[in-house]
């Protein structure tokens, strides 16, 4: 069954304490390749049947209105896994 | 600056109560297009300089050993945003 993936990240101007904590852990572990870590959410929405334009539009709407908080987060991606988007 | 994106999801056999809560919210809101919701994490690791094979290998290693808990989570993707992977 096709899956729609919605990626949500904290806004760039926010501190993201979880990401800072991971950055600190990297420093303590001697991992130096990554200068910054930010942590967001990945939602996988399973679709029964075909991913039509209407379903994709509904996914974009719920991504903005239900799955993310637009005060502190940005929806950075809505994409289809496991099936092509029907034109 | 290039960013390496690491996607981590709860294992398929786990319940994922957060995802179930969102599914329940969808039902109450009359959103019927999505039969299942699962929620994982998206890490963005900023790399200073070029994403070499060594940096990508290090990202894969930290994805498995630091960013995910292999008892309950799977690393479902490690990819480069904003720059090509050097061959």
Backbone of each chain as nested JSON, in Angstrom:
{
  "chains": [
    {"id": "A", "residues": [
      {"number": 1, "name": "UNK", "atoms": {"N": [0.841, -1.207, 0.0], "CA": [0.0, 0.0, 0.0], "C": [0.872, 1.252, 0.0]}},
      {"number": 2, "name": "UNK", "atoms": {"N": [0.463, 2.262, -0.762], "CA": [1.311, 3.461, -0.82], "C": [1.312, 4.217, 0.508]}},
      {"number": 3, "name": "UNK", "atoms": {"N": [2.406, 4.907, 0.729], "CA": [2.588, 5.691, 1.939], "C": [2.941, 7.12, 1.556]}},
      {"number": 4, "name": "UNK", "atoms": {"N": [2.303, 8.07, 2.198], "CA": [2.683, 9.471, 2.021], "C": [3.549, 9.86, 3.209]}},
      {"number": 5, "name": "UNK", "atoms": {"N": [4.719, 10.403, 2.918], "CA": [5.657, 10.797, 3.962], "C": [5.595, 12.312, 4.145]}},
      {"number": 6, "name": "UNK", "atoms": {"N": [5.358, 12.732, 5.38], "CA": [5.33, 14.163, 5.717], "C": [6.499, 14.44, 6.661]}},
      {"number": 7, "name": "UNK", "atoms": {"N": [7.36, 15.378, 6.267], "CA": [8.495, 15.747, 7.116], "C": [8.249, 17.115, 7.735]}},
      {"number": 8, "name": "UNK", "atoms": {"N": [8.414, 17.176, 9.055], "CA": [8.184, 18.419, 9.796], "C": [9.448, 18.726, 10.602]}},
      {"number": 9, "name": "UNK", "atoms": {"N": [9.942, 19.957, 10.482], "CA": [11.142, 20.345, 11.24], "C": [10.855, 21.594, 12.072]}},
      {"number": 10, "name": "UNK", "atoms": {"N": [11.57, 21.736, 13.211], "CA": [11.439, 22.987, 13.959], "C": [11.931, 24.152, 13.094]}},
      {"number": 11, "name": "UNK", "atoms": {"N": [11.311, 25.314, 13.245], "CA": [11.724, 26.474, 12.447], "C": [13.19, 26.801, 12.708]}},
      {"number": 12, "name": "UNK", "atoms": {"N": [13.857, 27.327, 11.666], "CA": [15.3, 27.573, 11.735], "C": [15.67, 28.507, 12.886]}},
      {"number": 13, "name": "UNK", "atoms": {"N": [14.788, 29.458, 13.215], "CA": [15.134, 30.441, 14.257], "C": [14.925, 29.914, 15.667]}},
      {"number": 14, "name": "UNK", "atoms": {"N": [14.387, 28.699, 15.794], "CA": [14.183, 28.131, 17.133], "C": [15.399, 27.338, 17.581]}},
      {"number": 15, "name": "UNK", "atoms": {"N": [15.54, 27.178, 18.899], "CA": [16.762, 26.596, 19.446], "C": [16.873, 25.087, 19.256]}},
      {"number": 16, "name": "UNK", "atoms": {"N": [15.778, 24.338, 19.31], "CA": [15.802, 22.886, 19.197], "C": [16.704, 22.227, 20.249]}},
      {"number": 17, "name": "UNK", "atoms": {"N": [16.301, 22.244, 21.509], "CA": [17.128, 21.677, 22.583], "C": [17.463, 20.203, 22.399]}},
      {"number": 18, "name": "UNK", "atoms": {"N": [16.547, 19.409, 21.804], "CA": [16.864, 17.995, 21.52], "C": [18.079, 17.888, 20.609]}},
      {"number": 19, "name": "UNK", "atoms": {"N": [18.069, 18.708, 19.554], "CA": [19.197, 18.686, 18.612], "C": [20.49, 19.11, 19.291]}},
      {"number": 20, "name": "UNK", "atoms": {"N": [20.397, 20.142, 20.142], "CA": [21.585, 20.602, 20.888], "C": [22.123, 19.478, 21.782]}},
      {"number": 21, "name": "UNK", "atoms": {"N": [21.21, 18.716, 22.397], "CA": [21.637, 17.621, 23.268], "C": [22.405, 16.568, 22.472]}},
      {"number": 22, "name": "UNK", "atoms": {"N": [21.905, 16.261, 21.263], "CA": [22.603, 15.281, 20.424], "C": [23.958, 15.826, 19.984]}},
      {"number": 23, "name": "UNK", "atoms": {"N": [24.004, 17.134, 19.629], "CA": [25.287, 17.764, 19.282], "C": [26.284, 17.618, 20.425]}},
      {"number": 24, "name": "UNK", "atoms": {"N": [25.81, 17.845, 21.645], "CA": [26.676, 17.712, 22.815], "C": [27.165, 16.291, 22.993]}},
      {"number": 25, "name": "UNK", "atoms": {"N": [26.28, 15.325, 22.743], "CA": [26.672, 13.915, 22.843], "C": [27.735, 13.588, 21.798]}},
      {"number": 26, "name": "UNK", "atoms": {"N": [27.552, 14.109, 20.564], "CA": [28.562, 13.893, 19.512], "C": [29.924, 14.394, 19.982]}},
      {"number": 27, "name": "UNK", "atoms": {"N": [29.945, 15.603, 20.567], "CA": [31.218, 16.187, 21.022], "C": [31.871, 15.283, 22.068]}},
      {"number": 28, "name": "UNK", "atoms": {"N": [31.07, 14.798, 23.003], "CA": [31.625, 13.936, 24.06], "C": [32.129, 12.609, 23.507]}},
      {"number": 29, "name": "UNK", "atoms": {"N": [31.489, 12.128, 22.431], "CA": [31.861, 10.846, 21.835], "C": [32.992, 10.986, 20.81]}},
      {"number": 30, "name": "UNK", "atoms": {"N": [33.445, 12.214, 20.591], "CA": [34.533, 12.431, 19.639], "C": [34.095, 12.415, 18.187]}},
      {"number": 31, "name": "UNK", "atoms": {"N": [32.797, 12.607, 17.948], "CA": [32.284, 12.642, 16.572], "C": [32.307, 14.1, 16.108]}},
      {"number": 32, "name": "UNK", "atoms": {"N": [33.159, 14.407, 15.117], "CA": [33.397, 15.812, 14.78], "C": [32.922, 16.215, 13.387]}},
      {"number": 33, "name": "UNK", "atoms": {"N": [32.332, 15.291, 12.66], "CA": [31.992, 15.586, 11.268], "C": [30.751, 16.471, 11.112]}},
      {"number": 34, "name": "UNK", "atoms": {"N": [29.947, 16.586, 12.176], "CA": [28.652, 17.255, 12.029], "C": [28.601, 18.477, 12.935]}},
      {"number": 35, "name": "UNK", "atoms": {"N": [28.417, 19.658, 12.321], "CA": [28.505, 20.895, 13.094], "C": [27.185, 21.251, 13.769]}},
      {"number": 36, "name": "UNK", "atoms": {"N": [26.082, 20.724, 13.263], "CA": [24.793, 21.054, 13.851], "C": [23.855, 19.866, 13.673]}},
      {"number": 37, "name": "UNK", "atoms": {"N": [22.982, 19.665, 14.637], "CA": [21.967, 18.615, 14.538], "C": [20.615, 19.256, 14.83]}},
      {"number": 38, "name": "UNK", "atoms": {"N": [19.657, 18.99, 13.961], "CA": [18.283, 19.412, 14.247], "C": [17.382, 18.183, 14.128]}},
      {"number": 39, "name": "UNK", "atoms": {"N": [16.382, 18.117, 15.005], "CA": [15.53, 16.933, 15.053], "C": [14.079, 17.322, 14.802]}},
      {"number": 40, "name": "UNK", "atoms": {"N": [13.506, 16.679, 13.813], "CA": [12.1, 16.904, 13.503], "C": [11.352, 15.59, 13.476]}},
      {"number": 41, "name": "UNK", "atoms": {"N": [10.197, 15.616, 12.84], "CA": [9.342, 14.433, 12.818], "C": [9.108, 13.959, 11.4]}},
      {"number": 42, "name": "UNK", "atoms": {"N": [8.954, 12.648, 11.272], "CA": [8.613, 12.034, 10.008], "C": [7.311, 11.262, 10.204]}},
      {"number": 43, "name": "UNK", "atoms": {"N": [6.262, 11.646, 9.483], "CA": [4.978, 10.958, 9.557], "C": [4.825, 10.087, 8.328]}},
      {"number": 44, "name": "UNK", "atoms": {"N": [4.415, 8.843, 8.526], "CA": [4.075, 7.968, 7.407], "C": [2.577, 7.715, 7.429]}},
      {"number": 45, "name": "UNK", "atoms": {"N": [1.885, 8.219, 6.418], "CA": [0.434, 8.057, 6.312], "C": [0.151, 6.972, 5.288]}},
      {"number": 46, "name": "UNK", "atoms": {"N": [-0.452, 5.864, 5.72], "CA": [-0.774, 4.777, 4.808], "C": [-2.088, 5.086, 4.102]}},
      {"number": 47, "name": "UNK", "atoms": {"N": [-2.077, 4.937, 2.781], "CA": [-3.256, 5.208, 1.973], "C": [-3.806, 3.879, 1.462]}},
      {"number": 48, "name": "UNK", "atoms": {"N": [-5.087, 3.621, 1.695], "CA": [-5.743, 2.448, 1.104], "C": [-6.135, 2.826, -0.305]}},
      {"number": 49, "name": "UNK", "atoms": {"N": [-5.581, 2.131, -1.272], "CA": [-5.922, 2.449, -2.65], "C": [-4.92, 3.409, -3.246]}},
      {"number": 50, "name": "UNK", "atoms": {"N": [-5.364, 4.165, -4.203], "CA": [-4.475, 4.952, -5.032], "C": [-4.256, 6.341, -4.431]}},
      {"number": 51, "name": "UNK", "atoms": {"N": [-3.057, 6.875, -4.651], "CA": [-2.778, 8.242, -4.214], "C": [-3.174, 9.183, -5.353]}},
      {"number": 52, "name": "UNK", "atoms": {"N": [-4.384, 9.681, -5.294], "CA": [-4.857, 10.615, -6.318], "C": [-4.427, 12.032, -5.934]}},
      {"number": 53, "name": "UNK", "atoms": {"N": [-4.65, 12.969, -6.847], "CA": [-4.362, 14.372, -6.541], "C": [-5.128, 14.831, -5.308]}},
      {"number": 54, "name": "UNK", "atoms": {"N": [-6.381, 14.352, -5.176], "CA": [-7.209, 14.768, -4.039], "C": [-6.617, 14.265, -2.723]}},
      {"number": 55, "name": "UNK", "atoms": {"N": [-6.134, 13.012, -2.721], "CA": [-5.542, 12.45, -1.503], "C": [-4.261, 13.203, -1.142]}},
      {"number": 56, "name": "UNK", "atoms": {"N": [-3.465, 13.518, -2.169], "CA": [-2.217, 14.242, -1.919], "C": [-2.517, 15.653, -1.402]}},
      {"number": 57, "name": "UNK", "atoms": {"N": [-3.545, 16.28, -1.951], "CA": [-3.938, 17.614, -1.484], "C": [-4.414, 17.548, -0.032]}},
      {"number": 58, "name": "UNK", "atoms": {"N": [-5.168, 16.483, 0.292], "CA": [-5.623, 16.299, 1.672], "C": [-4.417, 16.08, 2.596]}},
      {"number": 59, "name": "UNK", "atoms": {"N": [-3.433, 15.332, 2.133], "CA": [-2.226, 15.109, 2.935], "C": [-1.508, 16.431, 3.191]}},
      {"number": 60, "name": "UNK", "atoms": {"N": [-1.422, 17.283, 2.156], "CA": [-0.76, 18.586, 2.335], "C": [-1.529, 19.425, 3.342]}},
      {"number": 61, "name": "UNK", "atoms": {"N": [-2.874, 19.34, 3.288], "CA": [-3.693, 20.13, 4.206], "C": [-3.493, 19.644, 5.649]}},
      {"number": 62, "name": "UNK", "atoms": {"N": [-3.579, 18.326, 5.875], "CA": [-3.425, 17.838, 7.254], "C": [-1.994, 18.059, 7.751]}},
      {"number": 63, "name": "UNK", "atoms": {"N": [-1.023, 18.028, 6.834], "CA": [0.365, 18.302, 7.233], "C": [0.46, 19.7, 7.846]}},
      {"number": 64, "name": "UNK", "atoms": {"N": [-0.201, 20.66, 7.2], "CA": [-0.137, 22.047, 7.682], "C": [-1.027, 22.271, 8.899]}},
      {"number": 65, "name": "UNK", "atoms": {"N": [-2.206, 21.638, 8.906], "CA": [-3.219, 21.999, 9.901], "C": [-3.258, 21.077, 11.11]}},
      {"number": 66, "name": "UNK", "atoms": {"N": [-2.856, 19.813, 10.941], "CA": [-2.981, 18.853, 12.041], "C": [-1.607, 18.363, 12.512]}},
      {"number": 67, "name": "UNK", "atoms": {"N": [-0.744, 18.012, 11.559], "CA": [0.511, 17.341, 11.932], "C": [1.604, 18.31, 12.377]}},
      {"number": 68, "name": "UNK", "atoms": {"N": [1.468, 19.581, 12.041], "CA": [2.511, 20.528, 12.433], "C": [1.892, 21.713, 13.154]}},
      {"number": 69, "name": "UNK", "atoms": {"N": [2.707, 22.359, 13.955], "CA": [2.312, 23.587, 14.643], "C": [3.04, 24.722, 13.938]}},
      {"number": 70, "name": "UNK", "atoms": {"N": [2.304, 25.53, 13.166], "CA": [2.955, 26.501, 12.288], "C": [3.659, 27.619, 13.044]}},
      {"number": 71, "name": "UNK", "atoms": {"N": [3.423, 27.717, 14.354], "CA": [4.135, 28.731, 15.147], "C": [5.603, 28.332, 15.316]}},
      {"number": 72, "name": "UNK", "atoms": {"N": [5.846, 27.038, 15.466], "CA": [7.208, 26.599, 15.787], "C": [7.783, 25.612, 14.768]}},
      {"number": 73, "name": "UNK", "atoms": {"N": [6.969, 25.139, 13.822], "CA": [7.443, 24.101, 12.904], "C": [7.131, 24.445, 11.456]}},
      {"number": 74, "name": "UNK", "atoms": {"N": [7.936, 23.903, 10.555], "CA": [7.685, 24.006, 9.122], "C": [7.491, 22.612, 8.541]}},
      {"number": 75, "name": "UNK", "atoms": {"N": [6.528, 22.482, 7.628], "CA": [6.414, 21.247, 6.847], "C": [7.471, 21.351, 5.745]}},
      {"number": 76, "name": "UNK", "atoms": {"N": [8.479, 20.488, 5.787], "CA": [9.566, 20.598, 4.809], "C": [9.406, 19.635, 3.641]}},
      {"number": 77, "name": "UNK", "atoms": {"N": [8.437, 18.71, 3.736], "CA": [8.243, 17.815, 2.606], "C": [6.99, 16.986, 2.732]}},
      {"number": 78, "name": "UNK", "atoms": {"N": [6.312, 16.804, 1.608], "CA": [5.189, 15.862, 1.508], "C": [5.444, 15.07, 0.234]}},
      {"number": 79, "name": "UNK", "atoms": {"N": [5.702, 13.773, 0.365], "CA": [6.05, 12.986, -0.818], "C": [5.438, 11.6, -0.725]}},
      {"number": 80, "name": "UNK", "atoms": {"N": [5.402, 10.931, -1.866], "CA": [4.784, 9.607, -1.922], "C": [5.873, 8.542, -2.004]}},
      {"number": 81, "name": "UNK", "atoms": {"N": [5.76, 7.542, -1.131], "CA": [6.66, 6.381, -1.141], "C": [5.894, 5.189, -1.688]}},
      {"number": 82, "name": "UNK", "atoms": {"N": [6.506, 4.413, -2.502], "CA": [5.917, 3.141, -2.887], "C": [4.887, 3.209, -3.987]}},
      {"number": 83, "name": "UNK", "atoms": {"N": [4.685, 4.391, -4.562], "CA": [3.769, 4.511, -5.696], "C": [4.001, 5.864, -6.356]}},
      {"number": 84, "name": "UNK", "atoms": {"N": [3.759, 5.924, -7.627], "CA": [3.881, 7.197, -8.328], "C": [2.654, 8.057, -8.049]}},
      {"number": 85, "name": "UNK", "atoms": {"N": [2.854, 9.363, -8.049], "CA": [1.719, 10.28, -7.935], "C": [0.996, 10.294, -9.275]}},
      {"number": 86, "name": "UNK", "atoms": {"N": [-0.317, 10.075, -9.225], "CA": [-1.092, 10.073, -10.462], "C": [-1.25, 11.504, -10.962]}},
      {"number": 87, "name": "UNK", "atoms": {"N": [-0.969, 11.715, -12.235], "CA": [-1.001, 13.076, -12.799], "C": [-2.439, 13.555, -12.992]}}
    ]},
    {"id": "B", "residues": [
      {"number": 1, "name": "UNK", "atoms": {"N": [25.512, 24.882, 3.158], "CA": [26.264, 23.729, 3.66], "C": [25.432, 22.467, 3.499]}},
      {"number": 2, "name": "UNK", "atoms": {"N": [26.048, 21.36, 3.099], "CA": [25.271, 20.137, 2.89], "C": [24.715, 19.59, 4.202]}},
      {"number": 3, "name": "UNK", "atoms": {"N": [23.614, 18.907, 4.065], "CA": [22.941, 18.313, 5.213], "C": [22.725, 16.832, 4.929]}},
      {"number": 4, "name": "UNK", "atoms": {"N": [23.034, 15.998, 5.909], "CA": [22.714, 14.582, 5.803], "C": [21.431, 14.35, 6.592]}},
      {"number": 5, "name": "UNK", "atoms": {"N": [20.454, 13.729, 5.937], "CA": [19.163, 13.464, 6.575], "C": [19.102, 12.004, 6.99]}},
      {"number": 6, "name": "UNK", "atoms": {"N": [18.827, 11.771, 8.268], "CA": [18.667, 10.412, 8.795], "C": [17.209, 10.24, 9.226]}},
      {"number": 7, "name": "UNK", "atoms": {"N": [16.552, 9.233, 8.673], "CA": [15.157, 8.95, 9.04], "C": [15.092, 7.703, 9.898]}},
      {"number": 8, "name": "UNK", "atoms": {"N": [14.426, 7.82, 11.04], "CA": [14.3, 6.712, 11.986], "C": [12.81, 6.499, 12.26]}},
      {"number": 9, "name": "UNK", "atoms": {"N": [12.369, 5.255, 12.155], "CA": [10.956, 4.937, 12.409], "C": [10.849, 3.834, 13.464]}},
      {"number": 10, "name": "UNK", "atoms": {"N": [9.74, 3.835, 14.23], "CA": [9.51, 2.706, 15.138], "C": [9.372, 1.424, 14.325]}},
      {"number": 11, "name": "UNK", "atoms": {"N": [9.841, 0.315, 14.872], "CA": [9.743, -0.967, 14.156], "C": [8.288, -1.288, 13.859]}},
      {"number": 12, "name": "UNK", "atoms": {"N": [8.06, -1.983, 12.729], "CA": [6.697, -2.259, 12.253], "C": [5.872, -3.024, 13.285]}},
      {"number": 13, "name": "UNK", "atoms": {"N": [6.526, -3.896, 14.071], "CA": [5.769, -4.725, 15.012], "C": [5.434, -3.976, 16.308]}},
      {"number": 14, "name": "UNK", "atoms": {"N": [5.905, -2.755, 16.461], "CA": [5.579, -1.988, 17.671], "C": [4.309, -1.177, 17.474]}},
      {"number": 15, "name": "UNK", "atoms": {"N": [3.661, -0.834, 18.591], "CA": [2.336, -0.214, 18.514], "C": [2.358, 1.242, 18.066]}},
      {"number": 16, "name": "UNK", "atoms": {"N": [3.355, 2.025, 18.456], "CA": [3.427, 3.443, 18.125], "C": [2.197, 4.217, 18.613]}},
      {"number": 17, "name": "UNK", "atoms": {"N": [2.087, 4.407, 19.92], "CA": [0.923, 5.101, 20.481], "C": [0.726, 6.524, 19.959]}},
      {"number": 18, "name": "UNK", "atoms": {"N": [1.822, 7.226, 19.668], "CA": [1.692, 8.577, 19.083], "C": [0.949, 8.519, 17.758]}},
      {"number": 19, "name": "UNK", "atoms": {"N": [1.34, 7.552, 16.93], "CA": [0.689, 7.414, 15.632], "C": [-0.778, 7.053, 15.787]}},
      {"number": 20, "name": "UNK", "atoms": {"N": [-1.059, 6.16, 16.751], "CA": [-2.453, 5.781, 17.007], "C": [-3.268, 7.007, 17.438]}},
      {"number": 21, "name": "UNK", "atoms": {"N": [-2.661, 7.871, 18.252], "CA": [-3.368, 9.076, 18.708], "C": [-3.719, 9.976, 17.523]}},
      {"number": 22, "name": "UNK", "atoms": {"N": [-2.774, 10.107, 16.587], "CA": [-3.046, 10.94, 15.406], "C": [-4.129, 10.29, 14.552]}},
      {"number": 23, "name": "UNK", "atoms": {"N": [-4.077, 8.951, 14.399], "CA": [-5.137, 8.241, 13.67], "C": [-6.504, 8.519, 14.285]}},
      {"number": 24, "name": "UNK", "atoms": {"N": [-6.565, 8.479, 15.621], "CA": [-7.817, 8.759, 16.316], "C": [-8.291, 10.183, 16.065]}},
      {"number": 25, "name": "UNK", "atoms": {"N": [-7.345, 11.125, 16.049], "CA": [-7.698, 12.521, 15.774], "C": [-8.251, 12.656, 14.351]}},
      {"number": 26, "name": "UNK", "atoms": {"N": [-7.62, 11.966, 13.402], "CA": [-8.105, 11.994, 12.01], "C": [-9.564, 11.522, 11.963]}},
      {"number": 27, "name": "UNK", "atoms": {"N": [-9.861, 10.409, 12.663], "CA": [-11.218, 9.865, 12.656], "C": [-12.206, 10.894, 13.207]}},
      {"number": 28, "name": "UNK", "atoms": {"N": [-11.831, 11.532, 14.324], "CA": [-12.735, 12.526, 14.931], "C": [-12.921, 13.737, 14.031]}},
      {"number": 29, "name": "UNK", "atoms": {"N": [-11.902, 14.06, 13.236], "CA": [-11.969, 15.243, 12.357], "C": [-12.602, 14.905, 11.003]}},
      {"number": 30, "name": "UNK", "atoms": {"N": [-12.976, 13.643, 10.811], "CA": [-13.607, 13.269, 9.548], "C": [-12.623, 13.087, 8.398]}},
      {"number": 31, "name": "UNK", "atoms": {"N": [-11.342, 12.914, 8.722], "CA": [-10.323, 12.69, 7.685], "C": [-10.201, 11.184, 7.483]}},
      {"number": 32, "name": "UNK", "atoms": {"N": [-10.606, 10.694, 6.29], "CA": [-10.725, 9.245, 6.096], "C": [-9.756, 8.658, 5.077]}},
      {"number": 33, "name": "UNK", "atoms": {"N": [-8.906, 9.495, 4.517], "CA": [-8.041, 9.008, 3.44], "C": [-6.869, 8.146, 3.92]}},
      {"number": 34, "name": "UNK", "atoms": {"N": [-6.554, 8.219, 5.22], "CA": [-5.34, 7.565, 5.691], "C": [-5.689, 6.5, 6.719]}},
      {"number": 35, "name": "UNK", "atoms": {"N": [-5.303, 5.245, 6.42], "CA": [-5.728, 4.138, 7.263], "C": [-4.807, 3.921, 8.454]}},
      {"number": 36, "name": "UNK", "atoms": {"N": [-3.572, 4.403, 8.355], "CA": [-2.622, 4.205, 9.444], "C": [-1.649, 5.373, 9.48]}},
      {"number": 37, "name": "UNK", "atoms": {"N": [-1.24, 5.739, 10.68], "CA": [-0.241, 6.8, 10.836], "C": [0.868, 6.265, 11.725]}},
      {"number": 38, "name": "UNK", "atoms": {"N": [2.106, 6.425, 11.279], "CA": [3.237, 6.09, 12.142], "C": [4.147, 7.306, 12.215]}},
      {"number": 39, "name": "UNK", "atoms": {"N": [4.721, 7.522, 13.396], "CA": [5.514, 8.733, 13.609], "C": [6.927, 8.348, 14.009]}},
      {"number": 40, "name": "UNK", "atoms": {"N": [7.874, 8.857, 13.255], "CA": [9.276, 8.645, 13.56], "C": [10.011, 9.958, 13.644]}},
      {"number": 41, "name": "UNK", "atoms": {"N": [11.333, 9.891, 13.521], "CA": [12.154, 11.082, 13.67], "C": [12.954, 11.345, 12.412]}},
      {"number": 42, "name": "UNK", "atoms": {"N": [13.179, 12.62, 12.173], "CA": [14.018, 13.048, 11.062], "C": [15.149, 13.894, 11.648]}},
      {"number": 43, "name": "UNK", "atoms": {"N": [16.388, 13.434, 11.466], "CA": [17.557, 14.164, 11.947], "C": [18.221, 14.854, 10.763]}},
      {"number": 44, "name": "UNK", "atoms": {"N": [18.545, 16.121, 10.919], "CA": [19.333, 16.826, 9.901], "C": [20.706, 17.122, 10.496]}},
      {"number": 45, "name": "UNK", "atoms": {"N": [21.729, 16.494, 9.914], "CA": [23.106, 16.683, 10.377], "C": [23.805, 17.617, 9.4]}},
      {"number": 46, "name": "UNK", "atoms": {"N": [24.215, 18.787, 9.877], "CA": [24.911, 19.74, 9.012], "C": [26.386, 19.378, 8.936]}},
      {"number": 47, "name": "UNK", "atoms": {"N": [26.903, 19.318, 7.702], "CA": [28.301, 18.966, 7.485], "C": [29.041, 20.219, 7.037]}},
      {"number": 48, "name": "UNK", "atoms": {"N": [30.142, 20.564, 7.73], "CA": [31.009, 21.654, 7.271], "C": [31.909, 21.083, 6.212]}},
      {"number": 49, "name": "UNK", "atoms": {"N": [31.797, 21.609, 4.994], "CA": [32.65, 21.096, 3.934], "C": [31.938, 20.029, 3.147]}},
      {"number": 50, "name": "UNK", "atoms": {"N": [32.726, 19.157, 2.546], "CA": [32.197, 18.226, 1.572], "C": [31.709, 16.941, 2.238]}},
      {"number": 51, "name": "UNK", "atoms": {"N": [30.678, 16.335, 1.644], "CA": [30.211, 15.037, 2.134], "C": [31.0, 13.953, 1.404]}},
      {"number": 52, "name": "UNK", "atoms": {"N": [32.079, 13.515, 2.005], "CA": [32.887, 12.453, 1.409], "C": [32.3, 11.101, 1.795]}},
      {"number": 53, "name": "UNK", "atoms": {"N": [32.842, 10.046, 1.187], "CA": [32.406, 8.698, 1.563], "C": [32.614, 8.444, 3.05]}},
      {"number": 54, "name": "UNK", "atoms": {"N": [33.721, 8.982, 3.591], "CA": [34.021, 8.754, 5.01], "C": [32.976, 9.435, 5.894]}},
      {"number": 55, "name": "UNK", "atoms": {"N": [32.57, 10.647, 5.513], "CA": [31.563, 11.369, 6.304], "C": [30.222, 10.644, 6.234]}},
      {"number": 56, "name": "UNK", "atoms": {"N": [29.892, 10.151, 5.041], "CA": [28.624, 9.443, 4.881], "C": [28.639, 8.132, 5.679]}},
      {"number": 57, "name": "UNK", "atoms": {"N": [29.787, 7.458, 5.681], "CA": [29.907, 6.218, 6.452], "C": [29.766, 6.515, 7.947]}},
      {"number": 58, "name": "UNK", "atoms": {"N": [30.368, 7.637, 8.381], "CA": [30.247, 8.039, 9.788], "C": [28.787, 8.352, 10.125]}},
      {"number": 59, "name": "UNK", "atoms": {"N": [28.085, 9.002, 9.193], "CA": [26.663, 9.304, 9.415], "C": [25.865, 8.015, 9.561]}},
      {"number": 60, "name": "UNK", "atoms": {"N": [26.175, 7.021, 8.712], "CA": [25.463, 5.737, 8.801], "C": [25.74, 5.074, 10.148]}},
      {"number": 61, "name": "UNK", "atoms": {"N": [26.998, 5.193, 10.6], "CA": [27.369, 4.579, 11.87], "C": [26.627, 5.262, 13.028]}},
      {"number": 62, "name": "UNK", "atoms": {"N": [26.646, 6.6, 13.088], "CA": [25.977, 7.275, 14.202], "C": [24.458, 7.087, 14.117]}},
      {"number": 63, "name": "UNK", "atoms": {"N": [23.931, 6.947, 12.893], "CA": [22.489, 6.696, 12.753], "C": [22.118, 5.412, 13.476]}},
      {"number": 64, "name": "UNK", "atoms": {"N": [22.946, 4.381, 13.299], "CA": [22.659, 3.081, 13.916], "C": [22.985, 3.062, 15.407]}},
      {"number": 65, "name": "UNK", "atoms": {"N": [24.087, 3.73, 15.786], "CA": [24.609, 3.552, 17.145], "C": [24.188, 4.642, 18.12]}},
      {"number": 66, "name": "UNK", "atoms": {"N": [23.922, 5.854, 17.614], "CA": [23.628, 6.974, 18.52], "C": [22.209, 7.495, 18.326]}},
      {"number": 67, "name": "UNK", "atoms": {"N": [21.787, 7.648, 17.078], "CA": [20.514, 8.334, 16.82], "C": [19.301, 7.418, 16.929]}},
      {"number": 68, "name": "UNK", "atoms": {"N": [19.525, 6.107, 16.857], "CA": [18.38, 5.196, 16.948], "C": [18.624, 4.148, 18.025]}},
      {"number": 69, "name": "UNK", "atoms": {"N": [17.556, 3.595, 18.517], "CA": [17.602, 2.495, 19.478], "C": [17.18, 1.245, 18.722]}},
      {"number": 70, "name": "UNK", "atoms": {"N": [18.134, 0.371, 18.423], "CA": [17.858, -0.742, 17.513], "C": [16.874, -1.757, 18.082]}},
      {"number": 71, "name": "UNK", "atoms": {"N": [16.57, -1.661, 19.383], "CA": [15.574, -2.56, 19.966], "C": [14.17, -2.191, 19.475]}},
      {"number": 72, "name": "UNK", "atoms": {"N": [13.925, -0.902, 19.334], "CA": [12.562, -0.459, 19.009], "C": [12.459, 0.348, 17.717]}},
      {"number": 73, "name": "UNK", "atoms": {"N": [13.602, 0.691, 17.11], "CA": [13.568, 1.577, 15.938], "C": [14.424, 1.029, 14.802]}},
      {"number": 74, "name": "UNK", "atoms": {"N": [14.053, 1.419, 13.584], "CA": [14.847, 1.103, 12.402], "C": [15.299, 2.408, 11.741]}},
      {"number": 75, "name": "UNK", "atoms": {"N": [16.549, 2.424, 11.267], "CA": [17.0, 3.533, 10.428], "C": [16.481, 3.246, 9.025]}},
      {"number": 76, "name": "UNK", "atoms": {"N": [15.549, 4.066, 8.533], "CA": [14.952, 3.773, 7.232], "C": [15.598, 4.563, 6.104]}},
      {"number": 77, "name": "UNK", "atoms": {"N": [16.455, 5.522, 6.435], "CA": [17.112, 6.247, 5.359], "C": [18.238, 7.125, 5.853]}},
      {"number": 78, "name": "UNK", "atoms": {"N": [19.328, 7.156, 5.075], "CA": [20.42, 8.112, 5.293], "C": [20.716, 8.698, 3.921]}},
      {"number": 79, "name": "UNK", "atoms": {"N": [20.461, 9.988, 3.744], "CA": [20.639, 10.582, 2.418], "C": [21.203, 11.986, 2.546]}},
      {"number": 80, "name": "UNK", "atoms": {"N": [21.714, 12.482, 1.424], "CA": [22.341, 13.802, 1.424], "C": [21.409, 14.804, 0.761]}},
      {"number": 81, "name": "UNK", "atoms": {"N": [21.189, 15.917, 1.458], "CA": [20.391, 17.028, 0.924], "C": [21.344, 18.151, 0.557]}},
      {"number": 82, "name": "UNK", "atoms": {"N": [21.116, 18.795, -0.562], "CA": [21.847, 20.028, -0.865], "C": [23.232, 19.825, -1.431]}},
      {"number": 83, "name": "UNK", "atoms": {"N": [23.61, 18.577, -1.71], "CA": [24.912, 18.328, -2.328], "C": [24.936, 16.888, -2.829]}},
      {"number": 84, "name": "UNK", "atoms": {"N": [25.662, 16.644, -3.872], "CA": [25.804, 15.286, -4.368], "C": [26.791, 14.515, -3.494]}},
      {"number": 85, "name": "UNK", "atoms": {"N": [26.573, 13.219, -3.388], "CA": [27.535, 12.36, -2.695], "C": [28.741, 12.18, -3.622]}},
      {"number": 86, "name": "UNK", "atoms": {"N": [29.931, 12.418, -3.103], "CA": [31.128, 12.249, -3.916], "C": [31.408, 10.772, -4.12]}},
      {"number": 87, "name": "UNK", "atoms": {"N": [31.634, 10.395, -5.371], "CA": [31.821, 8.968, -5.682], "C": [33.187, 8.474, -5.202]}}
    ]}
  ]
}
